[in-house]
């Protein structure tokens, strides 16, 4: 056995560690605008009651559509893996089709399309993948 161990790094000073977080948040501050520079307005949240209700409804429909697509992908993986009987595959397909039709109906009922539910996540891109 080798009794030589690498030296352990010294424990950080607890008082020094407490001073670091305020400095870390300085990195998150937005740069100041140059004199005379105009910046586009930030997205604003509409606060009237009807708009809030509509936005909440759209968010709920978006989450349901995301879950529907995830379930559909998982079902396709199970079918491709061959672990289902023909009857199970048939039932799964019919269920997914009915769920898609119901989501389309809900969107039409509230004045949306399935494409309207796709949130843009900035540098991450859209929430939902493009339709195949």
Buried (B, 14 or more C-beta within 10 A) or exposed (E): EEEEEEEEEEEEEEEEEEEEEEEEEEEEEEEEEEEEEEEEEEEEEEEEEEEEEBEEBBEEBBEBBBEBBEBBEEBEEBBEEEEBEEEEBEEBBEEBEEBBEEBBEBBEEEEBEBEBBBBEEEEEEEBBEEEE
